[in-house]
Amino acid sequence: MEYSYIREEKEGKLDEIMTERHTPVKEANRLQWIDAARGFAIFGIFVVNIGAFSAPNFLYGGDSGSLSPFDQGFDMIVDIFFQASFYTLFSLLFGFGIQLMKERMERRALSAYPILARRLVVLICFGLVHAFLIWHGDILLTYGLIGLLLLAFLHVKESTLLVWAVMLMGICVGLLSLSLYQIRDYIGQPNRFGAEQAQYHYQSGNLTEIWQQNYTDWIYSNGGISYLLLIGTLLPLFLAGMYIARKRWLHEPKKHQGIIIRLWFISFVMFVSFKAGPYLFENPMWFSMIQDNIGGTFSALFYILSITLLFQKQWGKKLLQPFQYVGRMALSNYIAQSIVCFLVFYIIGFYGSMTPMSLILMVLIVYSFQASLSKWWLTHYRFGPLEWLWRSLTYKNIQQFRRISKTGK
């Protein structure tokens, strides 16, 4: 989404406003630390996704006892610091961006509903291609569909956003956790048949069989009441992101430094308590909804506040700059990661044969290349390729793609 701050223009002419009515945000008005947070989210999502992309255990379960103690420890680190921390971060930023686009349209005397609806429909189309031709673990389709529900919240009060977010998350996570606790002795059993079928088809090298298995996996993970559960867990994060945007804490971090630091400390304590705390009690499966959704929400808030605070320091800004480049091309980089994984695991044939350490090494290599490529790309083009297409379709106007000159950036 458009994670940017549109400054109020004290002086301006009507013709200048009219020429900008159907164009995206100017680069000079971007919230750079939000771009960096988005790029950091793309990194964290890749760390988690590659495990699900490379073997059936993430979806169908399986015995991790065959892993070395080192790899088991590494899996624990991923579970605490990455699992459910970055799709939640991306979800907060998604709602944040929806709110900023809505405000931007209002400043230009435009109705936000048709533009946002069109943007979400295009996202759904991207998601359909990604989910069924590349990877069943797609988030774009889900974000687009659930994002449409946000249109009903565009003009509600700030307190209403917060009440709905807490109520939906509390009811969904609470009821499901209670149900899981009641059947705690029966959950966690692996679906060995499903895992064997995935292993067989993804290693076949046959594109038709790969796509059929991908469809099967999508139905397995999204069928039944899964989308209702996603509404109860993702929509609250979207609403929370809208609330944060309305409060404008991240627009002017130095002005709101006090509240940001207090929220940072609270989110850190809750992050550690809910994400790492379960390991003191053998990390029970029935607690996973609380760990992922409550702990994941606080870890996401901790990450975005940490990045915002770091970016106010010159050394922090320099440290986070590679994430900023990736974040400005988040959609293109997200899809590119899936294409790389599709080729490596399904076409070349590394599915089910890589250790956790080899996977993280692959993540570091691919992401470093993406950061370098994104920096180069943004010196020649205004948007990533998919961002350009997304914006052009959203505004029903072909956006200028190439940079004309340094002064035209």
C-alpha positions as CSV (number, residue, x, y, z in Angstrom):
1,M,0.0,0.0,0.0
2,E,1.0,3.7,-0.1
3,Y,3.0,4.1,3.2
4,S,3.6,7.8,2.9
5,Y,2.9,11.1,4.5
6,I,1.1,13.7,2.4
7,R,2.1,17.1,3.7
8,E,-0.5,19.8,3.9
9,E,0.1,22.4,1.2
10,K,-0.2,25.9,2.6
11,E,0.2,27.4,-0.8
12,G,-1.0,25.8,-4.0
13,K,-3.0,26.4,-7.1
14,L,-6.1,24.7,-8.3
15,D,-4.4,23.5,-11.5
16,E,-1.6,21.9,-9.5
17,I,-4.2,20.0,-7.5
18,M,-6.1,18.8,-10.5
19,T,-3.0,17.5,-12.2
20,E,-2.3,15.3,-9.1
21,R,-5.8,14.0,-8.6
22,H,-5.1,10.6,-10.1
23,T,-1.4,10.1,-9.3
24,P,0.4,8.3,-6.5
25,V,2.3,9.9,-3.7
26,K,5.5,11.9,-4.4
27,E,8.8,10.4,-3.2
28,A,9.7,13.5,-1.2
29,N,6.6,12.9,1.0
30,R,7.3,9.2,1.8
31,L,7.7,7.9,5.4
32,Q,11.1,6.3,4.8
33,W,11.0,4.3,8.1
34,I,7.7,2.8,7.0
35,D,9.3,1.7,3.8
36,A,12.2,0.2,5.8
37,A,9.7,-1.6,8.1
38,R,7.9,-3.0,5.0
39,G,11.3,-4.2,3.6
40,F,12.1,-5.8,7.0
41,A,8.7,-7.6,6.9
42,I,9.5,-8.9,3.4
43,F,12.7,-10.4,4.9
44,G,11.0,-12.0,7.9
45,I,8.2,-13.4,5.7
46,F,10.8,-15.0,3.5
47,V,12.5,-16.6,6.5
48,V,9.2,-18.3,7.4
49,N,7.9,-19.0,3.9
50,I,11.0,-20.7,2.7
51,G,10.5,-23.4,5.4
52,A,6.9,-24.0,4.2
53,F,8.0,-23.8,0.5
54,S,10.8,-26.4,0.9
55,A,9.1,-29.3,2.7
56,P,5.6,-30.6,3.7
57,N,6.2,-30.5,7.4
58,F,5.0,-26.9,7.9
59,L,1.6,-27.7,6.4
60,Y,1.1,-31.3,7.2
61,G,3.2,-31.8,10.3
62,G,6.1,-34.2,10.9
63,D,8.7,-35.3,13.3
64,S,11.5,-32.8,13.9
65,G,13.4,-35.3,16.1
66,S,15.6,-36.2,13.1
67,L,17.1,-32.7,13.2
68,S,20.3,-32.0,15.0
69,P,20.1,-30.2,18.3
70,F,21.6,-27.2,16.5
71,D,18.9,-27.2,13.9
72,Q,16.2,-27.7,16.5
73,G,17.5,-24.7,18.3
74,F,17.6,-22.7,15.1
75,D,13.9,-23.7,14.5
76,M,13.1,-22.3,18.0
77,I,14.7,-19.0,17.1
78,V,12.7,-18.8,14.0
79,D,9.5,-19.6,15.9
80,I,10.1,-16.9,18.5
81,F,11.5,-14.1,16.4
82,F,10.0,-14.7,13.0
83,Q,7.0,-17.0,13.0
84,A,3.7,-14.9,13.1
85,S,5.8,-11.8,13.6
86,F,6.1,-10.6,10.1
87,Y,2.8,-11.3,8.5
88,T,1.4,-9.4,11.5
89,L,3.8,-6.6,10.8
90,F,2.8,-6.5,7.1
91,S,-0.9,-6.6,8.2
92,L,-0.4,-3.5,10.4
93,L,1.3,-1.7,7.5
94,F,-1.5,-2.8,5.2
95,G,-4.1,-1.1,7.4
96,F,-1.8,1.9,7.9
97,G,-1.5,2.3,4.1
98,I,-5.3,2.1,3.6
99,Q,-5.8,4.9,6.0
100,L,-3.1,7.1,4.3
101,M,-4.6,6.5,0.9
102,K,-8.1,7.4,2.2
103,E,-6.7,10.7,3.7
104,R,-4.9,11.5,0.4
105,M,-8.1,11.0,-1.6
106,E,-10.0,13.3,0.7
107,R,-7.3,16.0,0.3
108,R,-7.9,15.8,-3.4
109,A,-11.7,16.0,-3.1
110,L,-12.0,12.4,-4.3
111,S,-14.1,9.6,-3.1
112,A,-11.8,7.0,-1.5
113,Y,-14.2,4.0,-2.0
114,P,-13.9,3.4,-5.8
115,I,-10.1,3.9,-5.8
116,L,-9.4,1.7,-2.8
117,A,-11.9,-0.9,-4.0
118,R,-10.1,-1.0,-7.4
119,R,-6.8,-1.3,-5.7
120,L,-7.9,-4.2,-3.7
121,V,-9.5,-6.0,-6.7
122,V,-6.2,-5.7,-8.5
123,L,-4.5,-7.2,-5.5
124,I,-6.9,-10.1,-5.5
125,C,-6.0,-10.7,-9.2
126,F,-2.3,-10.8,-8.3
127,G,-3.2,-13.1,-5.5
128,L,-5.1,-15.6,-7.7
129,V,-2.1,-15.9,-10.0
130,H,0.4,-16.2,-7.2
131,A,-1.7,-18.6,-5.1
132,F,-2.5,-21.1,-7.9
133,L,0.4,-20.9,-10.3
134,I,3.3,-20.3,-7.9
135,W,2.6,-21.0,-4.2
136,H,-0.4,-22.0,-2.1
137,G,0.9,-19.9,0.8
138,D,0.0,-16.7,-0.9
139,I,-1.1,-13.7,1.3
140,L,-2.2,-11.3,-1.5
141,L,-5.5,-13.0,-2.2
142,T,-6.4,-13.1,1.5
143,Y,-5.3,-9.5,2.0
144,G,-7.4,-8.3,-0.9
145,L,-10.5,-10.1,0.1
146,I,-10.4,-9.2,3.8
147,G,-9.2,-5.8,2.9
148,L,-12.5,-5.1,1.2
149,L,-14.1,-5.3,4.7
150,L,-12.0,-2.3,5.7
151,L,-14.1,-0.1,3.4
152,A,-16.8,-0.3,6.0
153,F,-14.5,1.3,8.6
154,L,-13.1,4.2,6.6
155,H,-15.2,6.8,8.4
156,V,-15.7,5.4,11.9
157,K,-14.2,7.0,15.0
158,E,-10.7,6.1,16.2
159,S,-12.2,4.4,19.3
160,T,-14.5,2.3,17.1
161,L,-11.5,0.9,15.2
162,L,-9.7,-0.1,18.4
163,V,-12.8,-1.6,20.0
164,W,-13.5,-3.7,16.9
165,A,-9.9,-4.8,16.7
166,V,-9.7,-5.9,20.3
167,M,-13.1,-7.6,20.2
168,L,-12.5,-9.6,17.0
169,M,-9.1,-10.7,18.1
170,G,-10.1,-11.5,21.6
171,I,-13.2,-13.5,20.6
172,C,-11.5,-15.4,17.8
173,V,-8.3,-16.3,19.6
174,G,-10.0,-16.9,22.9
175,L,-12.6,-19.3,21.6
176,L,-10.2,-21.2,19.4
177,S,-7.6,-21.5,22.1
178,L,-10.3,-22.8,24.5
179,S,-11.3,-25.4,21.9
180,L,-7.7,-26.5,21.3
181,Y,-7.1,-26.8,25.0
182,Q,-10.1,-29.2,25.3
183,I,-8.7,-31.5,22.6
184,R,-5.0,-30.9,23.5
185,D,-4.2,-34.6,23.7
186,Y,-5.3,-35.1,20.1
187,I,-3.8,-32.2,18.2
188,G,-0.4,-32.1,16.6
189,Q,-0.7,-35.4,14.9
190,P,1.0,-35.2,11.4
191,N,-1.0,-35.9,8.2
192,R,1.5,-38.4,6.9
193,F,-0.5,-39.2,3.7
194,G,-0.7,-35.5,2.8
195,A,3.0,-35.0,3.4
196,E,3.9,-38.1,1.3
197,Q,1.7,-36.8,-1.6
198,A,3.2,-33.4,-1.4
199,Q,6.7,-34.9,-1.4
200,Y,5.9,-37.1,-4.4
201,H,4.2,-34.4,-6.6
202,Y,6.6,-31.5,-5.9
203,Q,9.6,-33.8,-6.6
204,S,8.0,-35.1,-9.8
205,G,9.3,-32.3,-12.1
206,N,5.9,-32.4,-13.8
207,L,4.4,-28.9,-14.0
208,T,0.8,-30.2,-14.1
209,E,1.3,-32.4,-11.0
210,I,3.0,-29.5,-9.2
211,W,0.0,-27.2,-9.9
212,Q,-2.4,-29.9,-8.8
213,Q,-0.6,-30.4,-5.6
214,N,-0.4,-26.7,-5.0
215,Y,-4.2,-26.4,-5.4
216,T,-4.6,-29.3,-3.0
217,D,-2.4,-27.6,-0.5
218,W,-4.3,-24.3,-0.9
219,I,-7.6,-26.1,-0.2
220,Y,-6.1,-27.9,2.8
221,S,-4.9,-24.7,4.4
222,N,-7.8,-22.4,3.4
223,G,-10.8,-24.7,3.3
224,G,-13.6,-25.0,5.8
225,I,-13.8,-22.1,8.3
226,S,-10.2,-21.0,7.7
227,Y,-11.3,-17.7,6.1
228,L,-13.6,-16.9,9.0
229,L,-10.7,-17.4,11.3
230,L,-8.5,-15.2,9.1
231,I,-11.1,-12.5,9.3
232,G,-11.0,-12.8,13.1
233,T,-7.2,-12.5,13.2
234,L,-6.2,-10.4,10.2
235,L,-9.0,-7.8,10.1
236,P,-8.1,-6.7,13.7
237,L,-4.5,-6.1,12.6
238,F,-5.7,-4.0,9.6
239,L,-7.9,-2.0,11.9
240,A,-5.0,-1.5,14.4
241,G,-2.9,-0.2,11.5
242,M,-5.6,2.3,10.6
243,Y,-5.8,3.4,14.2
244,I,-2.0,3.9,14.4
245,A,-2.1,6.0,11.2
246,R,-4.9,8.1,12.6
247,K,-3.0,8.8,15.7
248,R,-0.1,10.0,13.5
249,W,2.6,8.8,16.0
250,L,4.7,7.4,13.1
251,H,4.3,10.5,10.9
252,E,6.3,12.7,13.3
253,P,8.3,10.3,15.6
254,K,10.4,13.1,17.2
255,K,7.2,14.9,18.3
256,H,5.7,11.7,19.7
257,Q,8.9,10.1,21.0
258,G,7.5,9.7,24.5
259,I,4.5,7.7,23.6
260,I,6.5,5.7,21.0
261,I,9.1,4.7,23.7
262,R,6.4,3.7,26.2
263,L,4.7,1.6,23.5
264,W,8.1,0.1,22.5
265,F,8.7,-1.0,26.1
266,I,5.2,-2.5,26.6
267,S,5.4,-4.3,23.2
268,F,8.8,-5.7,24.1
269,V,7.6,-7.2,27.4
270,M,4.5,-8.7,25.8
271,F,6.5,-9.9,22.8
272,V,8.9,-11.8,25.1
273,S,6.2,-13.1,27.4
274,F,3.9,-14.5,24.7
275,K,6.4,-15.6,22.1
276,A,9.3,-16.9,24.2
277,G,7.3,-17.6,27.4
278,P,5.6,-20.8,26.1
279,Y,8.9,-22.5,25.8
280,L,9.2,-22.5,29.6
281,F,6.2,-24.8,29.5
282,E,7.3,-27.0,26.6
283,N,5.5,-24.8,24.0
284,P,2.1,-26.6,24.1
285,M,0.3,-26.8,20.7
286,W,-3.0,-25.6,22.2
287,F,-1.3,-22.2,23.1
288,S,-0.2,-21.6,19.5
289,M,-3.1,-19.3,18.6
290,I,-2.3,-17.0,21.5
291,Q,1.4,-17.2,20.9
292,D,1.1,-16.4,17.2
293,N,-1.7,-13.8,17.2
294,I,-1.3,-12.0,20.5
295,G,2.5,-12.5,20.8
296,G,2.9,-11.9,17.0
297,T,0.9,-8.7,17.2
298,F,3.1,-7.3,20.0
299,S,6.3,-8.5,18.2
300,A,5.2,-6.7,15.1
301,L,4.5,-3.5,17.0
302,F,7.9,-3.9,18.7
303,Y,9.6,-4.2,15.3
304,I,7.9,-1.3,13.6
305,L,8.6,1.0,16.6
306,S,12.2,-0.1,16.8
307,I,12.7,0.7,13.2
308,T,11.0,4.0,13.5
309,L,13.3,5.0,16.4
310,L,16.4,3.7,14.7
311,F,15.7,5.6,11.6
312,Q,15.8,8.9,13.5
313,K,19.6,8.3,14.0
314,Q,21.9,8.8,11.1
315,W,23.7,5.4,11.8
316,G,20.3,3.7,12.1
317,K,19.1,5.2,8.8
318,K,22.3,3.9,7.1
319,L,21.8,0.5,8.6
320,L,18.2,0.2,7.5
321,Q,18.6,1.6,4.0
322,P,18.8,-1.8,2.3
323,F,15.4,-2.7,3.8
324,Q,14.0,0.6,2.6
325,Y,14.9,-0.2,-1.0
326,V,13.3,-3.6,-0.8
327,G,10.2,-2.1,1.0
328,R,9.6,0.3,-1.8
329,M,9.3,-2.6,-4.2
330,A,7.6,-5.0,-1.7
331,L,5.1,-6.6,-4.1
332,S,7.7,-7.2,-6.8
333,N,10.2,-8.6,-4.3
334,Y,7.6,-10.8,-2.5
335,I,6.6,-12.4,-5.8
336,A,10.2,-12.7,-6.9
337,Q,11.0,-14.7,-3.8
338,S,8.2,-17.1,-4.6
339,I,9.4,-17.5,-8.2
340,V,13.0,-18.3,-7.0
341,C,11.6,-20.9,-4.5
342,F,9.3,-22.4,-7.1
343,L,12.3,-22.9,-9.4
344,V,14.7,-24.1,-6.7
345,F,12.4,-26.5,-4.9
346,Y,9.9,-27.7,-7.5
347,I,11.8,-27.4,-10.9
348,I,15.4,-28.0,-9.9
349,G,14.4,-30.5,-7.3
350,F,15.6,-29.4,-3.8
351,Y,12.2,-30.0,-2.2
352,G,12.5,-31.8,1.1
353,S,16.3,-32.0,1.0
354,M,17.6,-28.8,2.7
355,T,18.5,-28.2,6.3
356,P,17.3,-25.1,8.3
357,M,20.8,-23.6,8.1
358,S,21.0,-24.1,4.3
359,L,17.6,-22.5,4.0
360,I,18.6,-19.4,6.0
361,L,21.7,-19.1,3.9
362,M,19.6,-19.1,0.8
363,V,17.4,-16.4,2.3
364,L,20.4,-14.2,3.0
365,I,21.8,-14.6,-0.5
366,V,18.5,-14.0,-2.3
367,Y,17.5,-11.1,-0.1
368,S,21.0,-9.4,-0.4
369,F,20.7,-9.7,-4.1
370,Q,17.2,-8.2,-4.0
371,A,18.4,-5.3,-1.9
372,S,21.2,-4.5,-4.4
373,L,18.9,-4.9,-7.4
374,S,16.2,-2.8,-5.8
375,K,18.6,0.0,-5.2
376,W,19.8,-0.1,-8.8
377,W,16.2,-0.4,-10.1
378,L,15.0,2.7,-8.2
379,T,17.8,4.8,-9.6
380,H,16.4,4.1,-13.1
381,Y,12.6,3.6,-12.4
382,R,10.1,5.3,-10.2
383,F,8.4,2.1,-9.1
384,G,9.0,-1.7,-9.1
385,P,7.5,-3.4,-12.1
386,L,4.5,-4.8,-10.3
387,E,4.0,-1.7,-8.3
388,W,3.8,0.3,-11.5
389,L,1.2,-2.0,-12.9
390,W,-0.8,-2.0,-9.7
391,R,-0.8,1.8,-9.5
392,S,-1.6,2.2,-13.1
393,L,-4.7,0.0,-12.8
394,T,-5.7,1.6,-9.5
395,Y,-5.7,5.1,-10.9
396,K,-6.8,4.1,-14.4
397,N,-3.9,6.1,-15.7
398,I,-0.6,4.8,-17.1
399,Q,2.0,6.0,-14.6
400,Q,5.4,7.5,-15.6
401,F,7.8,4.5,-15.2
402,R,11.3,5.6,-16.1
403,R,13.1,8.4,-14.3
404,I,13.6,11.3,-16.8
405,S,16.3,13.1,-14.9
406,K,17.7,13.5,-11.4
407,T,15.6,16.6,-10.9
408,G,12.5,14.7,-12.0
409,K,12.7,12.0,-9.2
